[in-house]
Amino acid sequence: MTNLSEFWSDVSIAGHRCRAFEPSVPSLHGYAVLYLHDADEIDVAANHALSSLLEKHGLRCLAPLTGRSWWTDRVWPLFDAEQSTERFVLEPVLNWLREQWDVRPPLVALLGVGMGGQGALKLSYKHPNVFPICAAIAPTIDYHYALEAGDQTLNALYRDAEQARQDTATLHIHPLNWPRHQWFCSDTADYLSHDGADRLRMKLYSLGVPYEADLEATADGDQVCYAERMLEPAMAFIVDRLERERLRV
């Protein structure tokens, strides 16, 4: 069996460590995935399910490592003293993708889990023409509850829970300017993320914003198992929508 962890390498972008995946046979169209990690920042190279799907579809993948940044547009000094993680993604990261892999939006899809899932949704809502394709697994959308529970990073980023709530993905949806392709899922047994995902679904529906979601599948609250299981439908969505964007362009 091929050791797919060897397909990952370390790269430095603007002084920050990132992980880059190069499949053995890259897509002829240069498709790429930008992976936003969860709060635990487990080494993405250890995720065999993700690596297998990237290899199967010939997708390059870049995974910035930002710690518990929550992928916000607020400066968190433990990541960078001057630049937010959102600006890091929009500027140095996209520049690197263009220069190193000759790929640029809209052929860059966002994929995130947990903290990274909400970050992917929010980035696509705020910048739908840059990131028209987004897939979020168990996104921690209502992270203001984590602030209320004492999350130290969120306490440093926001004045209070209400300020954090105002910056959540759900409140960044524009009724007339939204990503063309969005997919998200949440385990019915995961109370930390499911309520927020369901509220997001209802808001999108009420606004008439197209989306795809799976809010029925469950791994009985096993977050690791659920995230691994849902990678396949998330990747199938991404591959299909990258192709649609290529033909659209």
ROZATOR-706355 format. One line per 5 residues: their letters; for each residue x, y, z of N, C-alpha, C, O. Coordinates in Angstrom, 1 decimal. Example, Ala and Ser with C-alpha at 12.3 -4.5 7.8 and 13.67 -1.06 7.14 Angstrom:
AS> 13.2:-5.7:7.8:12.3:-4.5:7.8:13.2:-3.3:7.8:14.2:-3.3:8.5  12.8:-2.2:7.1:13.7:-1.1:7.1:12.9:0.0:7.9:13.4:1.1:8.0 $
This chain:
MTNLS> 0.8:-1.2:0.0:0.0:0.0:0.0:0.9:1.2:0.0:1.8:1.3:0.8  0.6:2.2:-0.9:1.3:3.4:-0.9:1.2:4.2:0.3:0.0:4.4:0.8  2.3:4.8:0.8:2.2:5.6:2.0:1.9:7.0:1.5:2.8:7.8:1.2  0.6:7.4:1.6:0.2:8.7:1.0:0.7:9.9:1.9:0.7:11.0:1.4  1.1:9.6:3.1:1.7:10.7:3.9:2.9:11.3:3.3:3.3:12.5:3.5 $
EFWSD> 3.6:10.5:2.4:4.8:11.0:1.8:4.5:12.0:0.6:5.4:12.6:0.1  3.2:12.0:0.3:2.8:13.0:-0.8:2.7:14.4:-0.2:2.5:15.4:-1.0  2.7:14.5:1.1:2.6:15.8:1.8:4.0:16.4:2.0:4.9:15.6:2.3  4.2:17.7:1.9:5.4:18.3:2.2:5.2:19.6:2.9:4.1:20.1:2.9  6.2:20.1:3.6:6.1:21.4:4.3:6.5:22.5:3.4:7.5:22.4:2.6 $
VSIAG> 5.7:23.6:3.4:6.1:24.8:2.6:5.9:26.0:3.6:5.1:25.9:4.5  6.6:27.0:3.3:6.5:28.2:4.1:5.9:29.3:3.3:6.4:29.6:2.2  4.9:29.9:3.8:4.2:31.0:3.1:4.1:32.2:4.0:3.5:32.2:5.1  4.8:33.3:3.6:4.9:34.5:4.4:5.3:34.2:5.9:4.8:34.8:6.8  6.2:33.3:6.0:6.7:32.9:7.3:5.9:31.9:8.1:6.2:31.7:9.3 $
HRCRA> 4.9:31.4:7.5:4.0:30.5:8.2:4.0:29.1:7.6:4.1:29.0:6.3  4.0:28.1:8.4:4.1:26.7:7.9:2.7:26.3:7.3:1.7:26.5:7.9  2.8:25.6:6.2:1.7:25.0:5.5:2.0:23.6:5.1:3.2:23.3:4.9  1.0:22.8:4.8:1.3:21.5:4.3:0.7:21.4:2.9:-0.4:21.9:2.6  1.4:20.8:2.0:1.0:20.8:0.6:1.0:19.3:0.1:2.0:18.6:0.3 $
FEPSV> -0.1:19.0:-0.6:-0.2:17.6:-1.1:-0.1:17.7:-2.7:-0.8:18.4:-3.3  0.7:16.8:-3.2:0.9:16.7:-4.6:0.5:15.2:-5.0:1.3:14.3:-4.7  -0.6:15.0:-5.8:-0.9:13.7:-6.2:0.0:13.2:-7.2:0.8:13.9:-7.9  0.1:11.8:-7.4:1.0:11.2:-8.3:0.7:11.7:-9.8:1.6:11.8:-10.6  -0.6:11.8:-10.1:-1.1:12.3:-11.4:-2.0:13.5:-11.2:-3.2:13.2:-11.0 $
PSLHG> -1.5:14.7:-11.2:-2.4:15.9:-11.0:-3.5:16.0:-12.1:-3.3:15.6:-13.2  -4.6:16.6:-11.7:-5.6:16.9:-12.6:-5.1:17.7:-13.8:-4.3:18.6:-13.6  -5.6:17.4:-15.0:-5.1:18.1:-16.2:-5.6:19.6:-16.1:-5.0:20.4:-16.7  -6.6:19.8:-15.3:-7.1:21.2:-15.3:-6.5:22.0:-14.1:-6.9:23.1:-13.8  -5.6:21.4:-13.3:-5.0:22.1:-12.2:-5.8:22.4:-11.0:-5.5:23.4:-10.3 $
YAVLY> -6.9:21.6:-10.8:-7.8:21.9:-9.7:-7.0:21.8:-8.3:-6.0:21.1:-8.2  -7.4:22.6:-7.4:-6.8:22.6:-6.1:-7.8:22.8:-5.0:-8.9:23.4:-5.2  -7.5:22.2:-3.8:-8.3:22.3:-2.6:-7.6:23.1:-1.5:-6.4:22.8:-1.3  -8.2:24.0:-0.9:-7.6:24.7:0.2:-8.3:24.2:1.5:-9.5:24.4:1.7  -7.5:23.5:2.3:-8.1:22.8:3.4:-7.9:23.6:4.7:-6.8:24.0:5.0 $
LHDAD> -9.0:23.9:5.4:-8.9:24.6:6.7:-9.2:23.7:7.8:-10.2:23.1:7.9  -8.2:23.6:8.7:-8.2:22.6:9.7:-9.1:23.0:10.9:-9.5:24.1:11.0  -9.4:22.0:11.7:-10.2:22.1:12.9:-9.3:22.7:14.1:-8.1:23.0:13.9  -9.9:22.9:15.2:-9.2:23.6:16.3:-8.1:22.8:16.9:-7.1:23.3:17.4  -8.1:21.4:16.7:-7.1:20.6:17.2:-5.8:20.6:16.3:-4.8:20.1:16.8 $
EIDVA> -5.9:21.0:15.1:-4.8:21.1:14.1:-4.0:19.8:14.1:-2.8:19.8:14.0  -4.7:18.6:14.0:-4.0:17.3:13.8:-3.4:17.4:12.5:-4.0:17.9:11.5  -2.2:16.8:12.4:-1.4:16.8:11.1:-2.3:16.2:10.0:-2.7:15.0:10.0  -2.6:17.0:9.0:-3.4:16.6:7.9:-2.8:15.4:7.1:-3.6:14.6:6.5  -1.5:15.2:7.2:-0.9:14.1:6.5:-1.3:12.8:7.1:-1.1:11.7:6.5 $
ANHAL> -1.7:12.8:8.4:-2.2:11.6:9.0:-3.6:11.2:8.6:-4.1:10.1:9.0  -4.3:12.0:7.9:-5.6:11.8:7.5:-5.6:11.0:6.2:-5.6:11.5:5.1  -5.6:9.6:6.3:-5.5:8.8:5.2:-6.7:8.9:4.3:-6.5:8.8:3.0  -7.9:9.1:4.8:-9.1:9.2:4.0:-9.0:10.4:3.1:-9.3:10.3:1.9  -8.6:11.5:3.6:-8.4:12.7:2.8:-7.3:12.5:1.8:-7.6:12.9:0.6 $
SSLLE> -6.2:12.0:2.2:-5.1:11.8:1.2:-5.5:10.9:0.1:-5.2:11.1:-1.1  -6.3:9.8:0.4:-6.7:8.9:-0.6:-7.6:9.5:-1.6:-7.5:9.3:-2.8  -8.5:10.4:-1.1:-9.5:11.0:-2.0:-8.8:12.1:-2.9:-9.1:12.2:-4.1  -7.8:12.8:-2.3:-7.0:13.7:-3.1:-6.3:13.0:-4.2:-6.2:13.5:-5.4  -5.7:11.9:-3.9:-4.9:11.1:-4.9:-5.9:10.5:-5.9:-5.5:10.6:-7.1 $
KHGLR> -7.0:10.0:-5.5:-8.0:9.4:-6.4:-8.4:10.5:-7.5:-8.5:10.1:-8.7  -8.6:11.7:-7.1:-9.1:12.7:-8.0:-8.1:13.6:-8.6:-8.4:14.5:-9.3  -6.8:13.3:-8.2:-5.7:14.1:-8.8:-5.7:15.6:-8.3:-5.4:16.5:-9.1  -6.1:15.8:-7.1:-6.3:17.2:-6.6:-5.1:17.6:-5.7:-4.7:16.9:-4.8  -4.5:18.7:-6.1:-3.5:19.3:-5.2:-4.3:19.9:-4.0:-5.4:20.3:-4.1 $
CLAPL> -3.6:20.0:-2.9:-4.2:20.5:-1.7:-3.2:21.3:-0.9:-2.1:20.8:-0.7  -3.6:22.4:-0.4:-2.8:23.2:0.5:-3.5:23.4:1.8:-4.7:23.8:1.8  -2.8:23.1:2.9:-3.4:23.2:4.2:-2.6:24.2:5.1:-1.6:23.8:5.7  -3.0:25.5:5.2:-2.3:26.4:6.1:-2.5:25.9:7.6:-3.5:25.4:7.9  -1.5:26.1:8.4:-1.5:25.8:9.8:-1.5:27.1:10.6:-0.6:27.9:10.6 $
TGRSW> -2.7:27.4:11.2:-2.9:28.6:11.9:-3.2:28.6:13.4:-3.4:29.6:14.0  -3.1:27.3:14.0:-3.5:27.2:15.4:-5.0:27.5:15.6:-5.8:27.4:14.6  -5.4:27.9:16.8:-6.8:28.1:17.1:-7.2:29.5:16.7:-7.7:30.3:17.5  -7.0:29.8:15.5:-7.2:31.2:15.0:-8.7:31.5:14.7:-9.1:32.6:14.6  -9.5:30.4:14.5:-10.9:30.5:14.1:-11.1:31.1:12.8:-12.2:31.5:12.4 $
WTDRV> -10.0:31.2:12.0:-10.1:31.7:10.6:-10.8:33.0:10.5:-11.7:33.2:9.6  -10.6:33.9:11.4:-11.3:35.2:11.4:-10.5:36.3:10.7:-9.4:36.1:10.3  -11.1:37.5:10.5:-10.4:38.6:10.0:-10.0:39.5:11.1:-10.0:40.7:11.0  -9.6:38.9:12.2:-9.1:39.6:13.4:-7.7:39.1:13.7:-7.4:37.9:13.6  -6.8:40.0:14.0:-5.4:39.7:14.3:-5.3:38.9:15.6:-5.8:39.3:16.7 $
WPLFD> -4.7:37.7:15.5:-4.4:36.9:16.7:-2.9:36.8:16.8:-2.3:36.0:16.0  -2.3:37.5:17.7:-0.8:37.5:17.8:-0.1:36.2:17.8:1.1:36.1:17.4  -0.7:35.2:18.4:-0.1:33.8:18.4:0.1:33.3:17.0:0.9:32.4:16.7  -0.7:33.8:16.0:-0.5:33.4:14.6:0.4:34.4:13.9:1.4:34.1:13.3  0.0:35.7:14.0:0.7:36.8:13.3:0.4:38.1:14.0:-0.8:38.4:14.3 $
AEQST> 1.4:38.9:14.2:1.2:40.1:14.9:0.5:41.2:14.1:0.0:42.2:14.7  0.4:41.0:12.8:-0.1:42.1:12.0:-1.2:41.6:11.0:-2.1:42.5:10.6  -1.2:40.4:10.7:-2.1:39.9:9.6:-3.1:38.9:10.2:-2.7:37.9:10.8  -4.4:39.1:9.9:-5.4:38.1:10.3:-5.3:36.8:9.4:-4.6:36.8:8.4  -5.9:35.7:9.9:-5.8:34.5:9.1:-6.6:34.7:7.8:-6.3:34.1:6.8 $
ERFVL> -7.7:35.4:7.8:-8.4:35.7:6.6:-7.6:36.4:5.5:-7.6:36.0:4.4  -6.9:37.4:6.0:-6.0:38.1:5.0:-4.9:37.2:4.5:-4.4:37.3:3.4  -4.4:36.4:5.4:-3.3:35.4:5.0:-3.8:34.5:3.9:-3.1:34.3:3.0  -5.0:34.0:4.0:-5.6:33.2:3.0:-5.8:33.9:1.7:-5.5:33.5:0.6  -6.4:35.1:1.8:-6.7:35.9:0.6:-5.5:36.4:-0.1:-5.6:36.7:-1.4 $
EPVLN> -4.4:36.7:0.5:-3.3:37.3:-0.1:-2.1:36.3:-0.3:-1.9:35.8:-1.4  -1.3:36.1:0.8:-0.1:35.2:0.5:-0.5:33.8:0.1:0.2:33.3:-0.8  -1.5:33.2:0.6:-1.9:31.8:0.2:-2.3:31.8:-1.2:-1.8:30.9:-2.0  -3.2:32.7:-1.6:-3.7:32.6:-3.0:-2.5:33.0:-4.0:-2.5:32.5:-5.1  -1.6:33.9:-3.6:-0.5:34.2:-4.4:0.4:33.0:-4.6:0.9:32.8:-5.7 $
WLREQ> 0.6:32.3:-3.5:1.4:31.1:-3.6:0.8:30.0:-4.5:1.5:29.5:-5.3  -0.5:29.8:-4.4:-1.1:28.9:-5.3:-1.0:29.3:-6.8:-0.8:28.5:-7.7  -1.0:30.6:-7.0:-0.9:31.1:-8.4:0.6:30.9:-8.9:0.8:30.5:-10.0  1.5:31.2:-8.1:2.9:31.2:-8.5:3.5:29.8:-8.5:4.2:29.5:-9.4  3.1:28.9:-7.6:3.7:27.6:-7.5:2.9:26.5:-8.3:3.5:25.6:-8.8 $
WDVRP> 1.6:26.6:-8.3:0.8:25.6:-8.9:0.0:26.1:-10.1:-0.7:25.4:-10.8  0.2:27.4:-10.4:-0.5:28.0:-11.6:-2.0:27.8:-11.5:-2.7:27.5:-12.5  -2.6:28.0:-10.3:-4.0:27.8:-10.1:-4.5:29.0:-9.4:-3.9:29.6:-8.5  -5.7:29.5:-9.8:-6.3:30.7:-9.2:-7.8:30.5:-9.1:-8.4:29.6:-9.8  -8.5:31.3:-8.3:-10.0:31.3:-8.3:-10.5:31.5:-9.7:-9.9:32.2:-10.5 $
PLVAL> -11.6:30.8:-10.0:-12.5:30.0:-9.1:-12.2:28.5:-9.0:-13.0:27.8:-8.5  -11.0:28.1:-9.5:-10.7:26.7:-9.5:-10.0:26.3:-8.2:-9.2:25.3:-8.3  -10.2:27.0:-7.2:-9.7:26.6:-5.8:-11.0:26.4:-4.9:-11.7:27.4:-4.7  -11.1:25.2:-4.4:-12.3:24.9:-3.6:-11.9:24.9:-2.1:-10.8:24.5:-1.8  -12.8:25.4:-1.3:-12.6:25.4:0.2:-13.2:24.1:0.8:-14.3:23.7:0.4 $
LGVGM> -12.4:23.5:1.7:-12.9:22.4:2.4:-12.4:22.5:3.9:-11.2:22.8:4.1  -13.4:22.5:4.8:-13.0:22.7:6.2:-13.8:21.7:7.1:-14.9:21.3:6.8  -13.2:21.5:8.3:-13.8:20.6:9.3:-13.9:21.4:10.6:-12.9:22.0:11.0  -15.1:21.4:11.3:-15.2:22.0:12.6:-14.9:23.5:12.5:-15.6:24.2:11.8  -13.9:23.9:13.2:-13.5:25.3:13.2:-13.2:25.7:11.8:-13.5:26.8:11.3 $
GGQGA> -12.5:24.9:11.0:-12.2:25.1:9.6:-13.5:25.1:8.7:-13.5:25.8:7.7  -14.5:24.4:9.1:-15.7:24.3:8.4:-16.4:25.7:8.4:-16.9:26.2:7.4  -16.5:26.2:9.6:-17.1:27.6:9.7:-16.3:28.6:9.0:-16.8:29.5:8.4  -15.0:28.4:9.1:-14.1:29.4:8.4:-14.3:29.3:6.9:-14.3:30.4:6.2  -14.5:28.1:6.4:-14.7:28.0:4.9:-16.0:28.6:4.5:-16.0:29.3:3.5 $
LKLSY> -17.0:28.4:5.3:-18.3:29.0:4.9:-18.2:30.5:5.0:-18.7:31.2:4.1  -17.6:31.0:6.0:-17.6:32.5:6.2:-16.7:33.1:5.1:-17.1:34.2:4.5  -15.6:32.5:4.7:-14.8:33.0:3.6:-15.6:33.0:2.3:-15.5:34.0:1.6  -16.3:32.0:2.1:-17.1:31.9:0.8:-18.2:32.9:0.8:-18.6:33.5:-0.2  -18.8:33.2:2.0:-19.9:34.1:2.1:-19.4:35.6:1.9:-20.0:36.4:1.3 $
KHPNV> -18.2:35.8:2.5:-17.7:37.2:2.4:-17.0:37.5:1.0:-16.9:38.6:0.6  -16.5:36.4:0.4:-15.8:36.5:-0.9:-16.3:35.5:-1.9:-15.5:34.6:-2.3  -17.6:35.5:-2.3:-18.1:34.5:-3.1:-17.6:34.4:-4.5:-17.6:33.3:-5.1  -17.0:35.5:-5.0:-16.4:35.4:-6.3:-15.0:34.9:-6.3:-14.5:34.4:-7.3  -14.4:34.9:-5.1:-13.0:34.3:-5.0:-13.2:32.8:-4.6:-12.4:32.0:-5.2 $
FPICA> -14.1:32.5:-3.8:-14.4:31.1:-3.3:-15.8:30.7:-3.6:-16.6:30.7:-2.7  -16.1:30.4:-4.9:-17.5:30.0:-5.2:-17.8:28.6:-4.8:-19.0:28.2:-4.9  -16.8:27.8:-4.4:-17.0:26.4:-4.1:-16.6:26.2:-2.6:-15.4:26.5:-2.3  -17.5:25.7:-1.8:-17.2:25.5:-0.4:-17.9:24.2:0.1:-19.1:24.0:-0.2  -17.1:23.4:0.8:-17.7:22.2:1.5:-17.3:22.3:3.0:-16.1:22.4:3.3 $
AIAPT> -18.2:22.1:3.9:-17.9:22.2:5.3:-18.5:21.0:6.0:-19.7:20.7:5.9  -17.6:20.3:6.8:-18.0:19.2:7.5:-18.1:19.6:9.0:-17.1:20.1:9.6  -19.2:19.3:9.6:-19.5:19.6:11.0:-19.0:21.0:11.4:-18.2:21.2:12.4  -19.4:22.0:10.6:-18.9:23.4:10.9:-19.3:23.9:12.3:-20.5:23.8:12.6  -18.4:24.5:13.1:-18.7:25.1:14.3:-19.2:26.5:14.1:-18.4:27.4:14.4 $
IDYHY> -20.4:26.6:13.6:-20.9:28.0:13.2:-21.1:28.9:14.3:-20.7:30.0:14.3  -21.8:28.4:15.3:-22.1:29.3:16.5:-21.0:29.3:17.5:-21.2:28.9:18.7  -19.8:29.8:17.1:-18.7:29.7:18.0:-18.8:30.7:19.2:-18.0:30.7:20.1  -19.8:31.6:19.1:-19.9:32.5:20.3:-20.3:31.7:21.6:-20.0:32.2:22.7  -20.9:30.5:21.4:-21.1:29.7:22.6:-19.8:29.2:23.2:-19.7:29.0:24.4 $
ALEAG> -18.8:28.9:22.3:-17.5:28.5:22.8:-16.9:29.6:23.6:-16.2:29.4:24.6  -17.1:30.9:23.2:-16.5:32.0:23.9:-17.2:32.1:25.3:-16.5:32.3:26.3  -18.5:31.9:25.3:-19.2:31.9:26.6:-18.7:30.8:27.5:-18.7:30.9:28.8  -18.2:29.7:26.9:-17.7:28.6:27.7:-16.3:28.8:28.1:-15.7:27.9:28.8  -15.7:29.9:27.7:-14.3:30.2:28.1:-13.2:29.9:27.2:-12.0:29.9:27.6 $
DQTLN> -13.5:29.8:25.9:-12.4:29.6:24.9:-11.5:30.8:24.9:-11.9:31.9:24.6  -10.2:30.6:25.2:-9.3:31.7:25.4:-9.0:32.4:24.2:-8.8:33.7:24.2  -8.9:31.7:23.0:-8.6:32.4:21.8:-9.8:33.4:21.4:-9.5:34.5:21.1  -11.0:32.9:21.5:-12.1:33.7:21.2:-12.3:34.9:22.1:-12.7:36.0:21.7  -11.9:34.7:23.4:-11.9:35.8:24.3:-10.9:36.9:24.0:-11.1:38.0:24.3 $
ALYRD> -9.9:36.5:23.3:-8.8:37.4:22.9:-9.3:38.1:21.6:-8.8:39.2:21.3  -10.1:37.5:20.8:-10.5:38.0:19.5:-11.7:38.9:19.6:-11.8:39.9:18.8  -12.6:38.6:20.5:-13.8:39.4:20.6:-14.0:40.0:21.9:-13.6:39.5:22.9  -14.8:41.1:22.0:-15.1:41.8:23.2:-16.0:41.0:24.1:-15.8:40.9:25.3  -17.0:40.3:23.4:-17.9:39.5:24.2:-18.6:38.6:23.2:-18.4:38.6:22.0 $
AEQAR> -19.5:37.8:23.7:-20.2:36.7:22.9:-21.1:37.4:21.8:-21.2:36.8:20.7  -21.7:38.5:22.0:-22.5:39.1:21.0:-21.7:39.6:19.9:-22.1:39.5:18.7  -20.5:40.2:20.1:-19.7:40.6:19.1:-19.2:39.4:18.2:-19.1:39.5:17.0  -18.9:38.3:18.9:-18.6:37.1:18.2:-19.7:36.6:17.3:-19.5:36.2:16.2  -20.9:36.6:17.9:-22.1:36.1:17.1:-22.3:37.0:15.9:-22.7:36.4:14.8 $
QDTAT> -22.1:38.3:15.9:-22.3:39.1:14.8:-21.3:38.8:13.7:-21.5:39.2:12.5  -20.2:38.1:14.0:-19.2:37.7:13.0:-19.3:36.3:12.6:-18.4:35.8:11.9  -20.3:35.6:12.9:-20.5:34.2:12.5:-20.9:34.1:11.1:-21.4:35.0:10.5  -20.7:32.9:10.5:-20.9:32.7:9.1:-22.4:33.1:8.7:-22.6:33.7:7.7  -23.3:32.7:9.5:-24.7:32.9:9.2:-25.0:34.3:9.0:-25.9:34.7:8.1 $
LHIHP> -24.4:35.2:9.7:-24.7:36.6:9.6:-23.9:37.3:8.5:-24.0:38.5:8.3  -23.1:36.6:7.7:-22.3:37.1:6.6:-23.0:36.7:5.2:-22.4:37.1:4.2  -24.1:36.1:5.3:-24.7:35.7:4.0:-25.4:37.0:3.4:-26.1:37.7:4.0  -25.0:37.2:2.1:-25.6:38.3:1.4:-26.8:37.8:0.5:-26.5:36.8:-0.3  -28.0:38.3:0.6:-29.1:37.7:-0.1:-28.9:37.8:-1.7:-29.6:37.2:-2.4 $
LNWPR> -28.0:38.7:-2.1:-27.9:38.9:-3.6:-26.5:38.5:-4.1:-26.2:38.6:-5.3  -25.6:38.1:-3.2:-24.2:37.8:-3.6:-23.7:36.6:-2.7:-23.2:36.9:-1.6  -23.9:35.4:-3.2:-23.5:34.3:-2.5:-22.7:33.3:-3.3:-22.7:33.4:-4.5  -22.0:32.4:-2.7:-21.2:31.4:-3.4:-22.1:30.5:-4.3:-23.2:30.1:-3.8  -21.7:30.2:-5.5:-22.5:29.4:-6.4:-22.7:28.0:-5.9:-23.6:27.3:-6.3 $
HQWFC> -21.7:27.5:-5.2:-21.7:26.0:-4.8:-21.4:25.9:-3.3:-20.2:26.1:-3.0  -22.3:25.5:-2.5:-22.0:25.3:-1.1:-22.7:24.0:-0.6:-23.8:23.7:-1.0  -21.9:23.3:0.2:-22.4:22.0:0.7:-21.9:22.0:2.2:-20.8:22.3:2.5  -22.8:21.5:3.1:-22.3:21.4:4.4:-23.1:20.2:5.1:-24.2:19.8:4.6  -22.6:19.7:6.2:-23.2:18.6:6.8:-22.9:18.7:8.3:-22.0:19.3:8.8 $
SDTAD> -23.8:18.0:9.1:-23.6:18.0:10.5:-24.3:16.8:11.1:-25.4:16.4:10.7  -23.6:16.1:12.1:-24.1:15.0:12.7:-25.3:15.3:13.7:-25.1:16.2:14.5  -26.4:14.7:13.5:-27.6:15.0:14.4:-27.3:14.8:15.8:-27.9:15.4:16.7  -26.2:14.0:16.1:-25.9:13.7:17.5:-24.9:14.7:18.1:-24.5:14.6:19.3  -24.4:15.6:17.3:-23.4:16.5:17.7:-24.0:17.9:18.0:-24.2:18.7:17.1 $
YLSHD> -24.4:18.0:19.2:-25.2:19.2:19.6:-24.4:20.5:19.5:-25.0:21.6:19.4  -23.1:20.4:19.5:-22.2:21.6:19.4:-22.3:22.2:18.0:-22.0:23.4:17.9  -22.6:21.4:17.0:-22.6:22.0:15.7:-23.9:21.9:14.9:-24.2:22.7:14.0  -24.7:20.9:15.3:-25.9:20.7:14.5:-26.9:21.8:14.6:-27.5:22.1:13.5  -27.2:22.4:15.7:-28.2:23.5:15.8:-27.8:24.6:14.9:-28.6:25.2:14.2 $
GADRL> -26.5:25.0:14.9:-26.0:26.1:14.1:-26.2:25.8:12.6:-26.5:26.6:11.8  -25.9:24.5:12.2:-26.0:24.1:10.8:-27.5:24.1:10.4:-27.8:24.5:9.2  -28.3:23.7:11.3:-29.8:23.7:10.9:-30.3:25.2:10.8:-31.1:25.4:9.9  -29.8:26.1:11.7:-30.2:27.5:11.5:-29.7:28.1:10.2:-30.4:28.8:9.6  -28.5:27.7:9.8:-27.9:28.2:8.6:-28.8:27.7:7.4:-29.1:28.4:6.5 $
RMKLY> -29.2:26.4:7.5:-30.0:25.8:6.4:-31.3:26.6:6.3:-31.8:26.9:5.2  -32.0:26.9:7.4:-33.2:27.6:7.4:-33.0:29.0:6.8:-33.9:29.5:6.1  -32.0:29.7:7.2:-31.7:31.1:6.7:-31.5:31.0:5.1:-32.1:31.8:4.4  -30.7:30.1:4.7:-30.5:30.0:3.2:-31.8:29.7:2.5:-32.0:30.3:1.5  -32.6:28.8:3.1:-33.9:28.5:2.4:-34.8:29.7:2.4:-35.4:30.0:1.3 $
SLGVP> -34.8:30.5:3.5:-35.7:31.6:3.5:-35.2:32.7:2.5:-36.1:33.5:2.0  -33.9:32.8:2.3:-33.4:33.8:1.4:-33.4:33.4:-0.1:-33.2:34.1:-1.0  -33.7:32.1:-0.3:-33.7:31.5:-1.6:-32.3:31.3:-2.2:-32.1:31.3:-3.4  -31.3:31.1:-1.3:-29.9:30.9:-1.7:-29.7:29.4:-1.9:-30.0:28.6:-1.0  -29.2:29.0:-3.0:-29.1:27.5:-3.3:-28.0:26.9:-2.4:-26.9:27.6:-2.2 $
YEADL> -28.2:25.7:-2.0:-27.2:25.0:-1.2:-27.5:23.5:-1.2:-28.6:23.1:-1.6  -26.6:22.7:-0.8:-26.8:21.3:-0.6:-26.3:21.0:0.9:-25.3:21.5:1.3  -27.1:20.2:1.6:-26.7:19.9:3.0:-27.2:18.5:3.3:-28.2:18.0:2.8  -26.4:17.8:4.2:-26.8:16.6:4.8:-26.8:16.8:6.3:-25.8:16.8:6.9  -28.0:16.9:6.8:-28.1:17.1:8.3:-28.8:15.9:8.9:-29.4:16.0:10.0 $
EATAD> -28.8:14.7:8.2:-29.4:13.5:8.7:-28.4:12.4:9.1:-28.7:11.7:10.0  -27.3:12.3:8.4:-26.4:11.3:8.7:-25.8:11.4:10.1:-25.7:12.6:10.6  -25.4:10.3:10.7:-24.9:10.4:12.1:-23.9:9.3:12.3:-23.9:8.3:11.7  -22.9:9.7:13.2:-22.0:8.7:13.7:-22.1:8.6:15.2:-21.2:8.3:15.9  -23.3:8.8:15.7:-23.7:8.8:17.1:-22.7:9.6:18.0:-22.4:9.3:19.1 $
GDQVC> -22.4:10.8:17.4:-21.6:11.7:18.2:-20.1:11.5:18.1:-19.3:12.3:18.7  -19.7:10.5:17.4:-18.2:10.3:17.2:-17.7:11.2:16.2:-17.8:11.0:15.0  -17.1:12.4:16.6:-16.8:13.4:15.6:-15.7:13.0:14.7:-15.7:13.4:13.5  -14.7:12.2:15.1:-13.7:11.8:14.2:-14.2:10.9:13.2:-13.9:11.0:12.0  -15.0:9.9:13.6:-15.6:8.9:12.6:-16.5:9.7:11.6:-16.5:9.4:10.4 $
YAERM> -17.3:10.6:12.1:-18.2:11.3:11.3:-17.4:12.1:10.2:-17.8:12.1:9.0  -16.4:12.9:10.6:-15.6:13.7:9.7:-15.0:12.8:8.6:-15.0:13.2:7.5  -14.5:11.7:9.0:-13.9:10.8:8.0:-14.9:10.2:7.1:-14.7:10.2:5.9  -16.1:9.9:7.6:-17.1:9.3:6.7:-17.7:10.3:5.7:-18.0:10.0:4.6  -17.8:11.6:6.1:-18.3:12.6:5.3:-17.4:13.2:4.3:-17.7:14.0:3.5 $
LEPAM> -16.1:12.8:4.4:-15.1:13.3:3.4:-15.5:12.9:2.0:-15.3:13.7:1.1  -16.0:11.7:1.8:-16.2:11.3:0.4:-17.3:12.1:-0.2:-17.1:12.5:-1.4  -18.5:12.3:0.4:-19.5:13.1:-0.3:-19.0:14.6:-0.4:-19.4:15.2:-1.4  -18.3:15.1:0.5:-17.7:16.4:0.4:-16.8:16.5:-0.8:-16.9:17.5:-1.5  -16.0:15.5:-1.0:-15.0:15.6:-2.1:-15.7:15.4:-3.4:-15.4:16.0:-4.4 $
AFIVD> -16.8:14.5:-3.4:-17.5:14.3:-4.7:-18.2:15.6:-5.1:-18.2:16.0:-6.3  -18.7:16.4:-4.1:-19.3:17.7:-4.4:-18.2:18.6:-5.0:-18.5:19.3:-6.0  -17.1:18.7:-4.3:-16.0:19.6:-4.8:-15.6:19.3:-6.2:-15.4:20.2:-7.0  -15.4:18.0:-6.5:-14.9:17.6:-7.8:-15.9:18.0:-8.9:-15.6:18.5:-9.9  -17.2:17.7:-8.6:-18.3:18.1:-9.6:-18.3:19.6:-9.8:-18.5:20.0:-10.9 $
RLERE> -18.2:20.3:-8.7:-18.4:21.8:-8.9:-17.1:22.5:-9.4:-17.2:23.5:-10.1  -16.0:21.9:-9.2:-14.8:22.4:-9.9:-14.9:22.3:-11.4:-14.5:23.2:-12.2  -15.4:21.1:-11.8:-15.6:20.9:-13.2:-16.7:21.9:-13.8:-16.5:22.4:-14.9  -17.7:22.1:-13.1:-18.8:23.1:-13.5:-18.2:24.5:-13.6:-18.5:25.2:-14.6  -17.3:24.9:-12.7:-16.7:26.2:-12.7:-15.7:26.3:-13.9:-15.7:27.3:-14.6 $
RLRV> -15.0:25.2:-14.2:-14.1:25.2:-15.3:-14.9:25.5:-16.6:-14.5:26.3:-17.5  -16.0:24.8:-16.8:-16.8:24.9:-18.0:-17.5:26.3:-18.0:-17.7:26.8:-19.1  -17.8:26.8:-16.9:-18.4:28.1:-16.8:-17.4:29.2:-17.2:-17.8:30.1:-18.0  -16.2:29.1:-16.8:-15.2:30.1:-17.1:-14.9:30.0:-18.6:-14.1:30.8:-19.1 $
